[in-house]
Amino acid sequence: MTQKQERSTSMKALAIDEFGGPENFSLIDIGLPDPGPGEVTISVSACALNHIDVDIIRGVSRLPVSLPFVPGIEVVGTIKNIGPGVTGWEIGERVAPRVQRNCGRCTPCLTARQDLCDELEWISLATSGGYAEELVCHADQLVRVPENLTDEAAVAVQVAFGTAWHMLFTRGRLRAGETVLVNAVGSGIGAAAVQLARWAGARVIGTAGSDDKLERARAHGMEAGVNYTANPAFGPQVKELTGGGVDLVFEHVGGSTFTSGLESLKKGGRLVTCGAHSQEVVPFDIIPLFRGEFEVLGSFAFVQTEVEKVFDLAARGVIEPLVDSVFSLAEGARAVERMESRKAYGKIVIMP
């Protein structure tokens, strides 16, 4: 039986009607339909800003975006309405929809590799995004949020720590006693990777664009750091710091940071990458790649069990979700400007 609560027929949302900069954001009133079969409506408490949101706003995401568009993939909120056929969930439960929805039928889904789903959908592409007062999503995307986490902390967990877990352990095979280089330790996933790698018993070296970010990362377990603004070709410096190179490079920046990451590896080392916002196409010398028997690994998103794991670690205080700043919907443009300034340390959050 469908469960409903009374609600208005419209909501506030932050939308773009053309690609470009944050100045194209508009706070508008839009209608929100009732949840369909298998869907729920969530009252949004907080939505984190991610690089993919900025790529969508700029028109460089390579995703099928139709305008006008409401961005925002990473949400925490409470269930407000439940559509037909939904079981196991109740109105009022606090949840975080997984940022992707998987088909559940393809070979990757049936072999616990939902990150490679043939029919993967992003929240904000399938319905409306999280920069709004309410969001409709499929019930099979929902993950319960621990009660002892604030909305701001909870919304800083899924993408940062889920992505970092998948990169470090599922793809990168990081083990206790190994040394990992984490690029851009001040970013959401970089700061998360520092904490997870130390928790796993690895030695952590980091890079960042400022000495201030490096100093903050030391408080979370980073042993030594390199300022890549001052030294873009940091491979030799990392090898000097580590006595020969690192076992694993955690890379998500691109450009010279990618190539310097390769130069930081010891023989037989691995580089795992999930992004390239600095520069997507990079030249590198193939000779060291095969002579050193390096591995270059791609990593995309995460799976359900990894999200549940990092929420559990956050609830137990093993990891600390890091929030840089909080903005209202009306301040959405400022949130994007904050991310693009590269001054943030941790996640940027928008709250309706």
N, C-alpha and C positions, 0 to 999 in steps of 0.2 A: 504494500500500500504506500502511496506517495505521501510523504510528510512535508508540510509547508508551514512557514511563518509569514505573517503579513509583511509586506515590504513595498517601497515605492516602485514606480515603473522606470525610474531613471537613476543614474549614479554619476558622480564626478569621475573623470578619467583624464589622464595626461596623454595626449595624442600628437602624432605628427601627420601633416597632410602633404608634405613634400620632403624629400631627402635633403640632408645638409647638416647644419650645426644645431646645437641645442636651442638656438633662437627660434627654431621652427616648432617648438613645443607649444601646445595650446591646452588650457584646462577647459574641458568641455563637459556637457551633459550628454550621456548616451543611454539608450535603453539596454536593459539586460533581460534576456528571455529566461523563462523557467528552465531548470535543468532538464535535459532530455533523458531517455532511457540510459541507465548506467552512469549518469552524471550527478554531480553535486554542485551547489553554489557555495562559495566560500566568502565570508566577510573578511577582507584583507586587513591584517594588523600591521604587516611590514613587508616590504619588497626590496630585495637587494639589487644594486646596480652591478651588472656584469659587462665585460668587454663586448660580448655578443650583442647586448642592447645598444651599445655605442656604434658598433658596426652596422646594425640595422638602421639606426638614426642617420648615419652618414651615407647609407646606401651601398656599402661595400661588403655586406655579410654573405653574399652568394646564396641567400635563402629566398624562397618565393614569397616576398612581402607585398601585400596589396594595401594601397593607401585609401583612406586614412587608416592609421595603425596605432594601436596601444601597445607599447613595449612592456617588458618586465617578465622574466621567466622564473625568478626565485622568490617564492612567497611563503609566508606563514600567516595563518588565520584560523578562523573557526567555521565549522560547517553550519550554514544557515538554512539551506533547503536541500532535500534529498529527492532525486528523480526516481521514476519507476524502475524496479528491478535491482535497486541497490540494497545490498545486505551487509551486515557487519559494521555499519557506521551509524552514528547517532548525531542528531542536531546538537550543536554546542561543543562537539569534540574539537580539540586543537590539533591542527594538521599542517603538514608541509607537502604539497603536491610535488612529486618528482618532476624535474624540469623537462624530461622527455616521457612520452608515452610509447610503449612498445606494442607490437602487434600480438605477441604471444604465440604465433603460429610458425614463424620461419625457423630455419635451423639454428641461427644464433640465439634466438629467444629460448628454444627448447634445449639448448646446451649451456645455459647460464651465461651467455655473451650478449645480453640485451643491448650493450653499447654498439653492437654491429647490426642491429635490427634492420631488415630490409625496408620496413615501412615506418621508421621512427618519425614521431611528430614532436615539435616543441610546443610547450604550453601556449605561448603567445601567438603562435602561428595557427594552432588548431582552433582556438576560441578567441578570447580577448586577453590581453596581458595583465600583469600584476600592478601596473601603475594606475590603479583604480580602486574604488571602494569595494567592489565585489569582483569575483572571478568564477567562471564556470569551468570545470574540468572533469575528467573521467575519474570515477571512484577508484579504479585500479591503479591510479597514480599516487594515491594518498599514503603518507607515512605519518605515524603518530609522533607528536612533539613532546618531549619530556616536560613535565610541569615545572621543574625547577630552573628552566631556562627562560629568560626574558624574551620578548618578541625580537628585540634587536639582536640578542645573542643567537637565538634559534635560527634566524634568517641568514646568519653569517656562517652556518655550518655546512649545508648541503653541497653547494658548488665548490667552495674552497677546499673543504676537507675531503669530500667525496672524490673530487678530481685528483687531489694530491694523493689520496690512498691508492686510487687506480693506477696512477703514474708510478709511484714509488714501489708498490708491492706487487700488483697484478701484472703490470707491464715491465717495470724496471727490475723486479726480483731482488729488491734491496734486502740485505741480511745484516744481522747484528755483527758489529766489528768492521763493516765496510765504511768507506768514506764517500760521501755524496756532496756534489756541488749543487747548490740551489740558486738558480738565477733569479734576480728580482725579488729579494726576500721581503720587500715592503708591500708587494702585491697581496691580494687575498689568498691566492693559491700558494704563493711563495712563502708567506708567513705560516700558512698551514703546514706546508711541507717541512719546514724547520722543526716544528713541534712533533709531527708524526715520525720523522726520521730519528730524532733524539729518543722518543719513546721506544722505538724499535731497537735502540742500542747502536745506532750508526754515528759516525763522526761527521759533523756538518760544517762545510765551508760555504760561504755565501757571497753573492754579488748584489750590488744595488747602485742606484744612481746618485746617492748622497751618503755622506758619513753618518748623518743622523739616523737614517734607516738601518745602517749596519749596526750602529750602537744599540738600537732597539731590538734587533734580532738576536744580539748576544744574550739579552735577558731571557730569551726563549730557547737557548741551547746552542746557538751558533758559536763555533770555536774561533773562527777567523773569517775576515771578510775582505773583499776587493771592491773598490769604487770603480765601476766600469765607465763612468763619465770621465774620470781622470786617466783611466787606463783601459781603453776599449779592447786592446789585444792582450787580454789578461791571462792567456794560457800559460806562459812561462812563470808568471807570478804564482798561479795556483799550484803548479808543479813544484815550485820552490817551497811553498807553504806545506805541502803534503809529502814531500820527499819522493816525488816521482809521478804524481797524478792521482786522479780519483777513480773509484770503481764505477760511479754512476753520476751522470749530469742530469739534473732536473731542469728542463729547458722549455720556455713558453714565450720567449721574447722575439726571437728571429734576428735577422740581420747579422751584424758582427758578433752579437752575443752567442748566436748559434755556432758560428765558426770558431770563436774562442773557446766555447764549451767543448767542441771536438778536440781542440788542442790541449785541453786540460785533462784528457783521459789517460790513464795508464794503459799498457798493452792489455788487450782483452776486455777493455772497459765498455760501458754501455751509455748511450745518450737517449733519453726518452723525451719527446716533445709533444705538446698539445696545442701550441699556438705560435703565431708569428706576427704580432701586432706592430712590431717595429719595422719589419721588412719580410715579406713572404717568400721572395725568390732570392736565394743566396748562392754564390759560387763557393765551392770548396775543393781542395786538392784530393783526388781519389786515391793517390798513392799511399798516404798514411792510413787511409781507411782500411785497405786490405793488408798492408804490412803490419799494422797494429792489431788486426783482427777485431776492429771496433764493431759494435752493433748500434744502429740508429733505429729507434723504435717509435712508432706513432702511438698516440694514446688519445682516445676520444671518450669523454664523459665518464660514466661509472654505472654500476648496476645496483639493483635494489638492496642486496645484502650489504654492499659497501656503505650506502646511505644510512642504513640501520645501525651499522657498526660505529660510524663516526658520531651519530647522535647519542649512542650509548656512552662513548668515551667522553663526550661533552657533558652529559648528565652526571657522570661520575667524577668530573673535575680533572680528568687525565689530560684533556686538551682545553685550551682557552679560545673561544671564538673572539676574534678581534674586530671591533667596529671602529672605523675611522671617524665617521660623522653621520649625522641623521638630518634629513631634510623632509619637508612637507611636500605634498603633491604640487602645490603652487611653486615650490622651489626646485622643481625637477631640472630646470636648465642649469642651476647652480651645481646640482649633483653631478651632471655630466661634465661641466667645466672642472669640477674638482678631480674627477677621474682623469681627464685629459691633461691636467696640469702635472700629473705624475707625482704629486706631493702626498697622496693618501698613503696611509699605512694600515692595512686591513680593509674591511668591507665598507662601502658607502651604502647607506640604507635610506629608503624613502618610505614614509609612513603617512597613510591617508589622514 
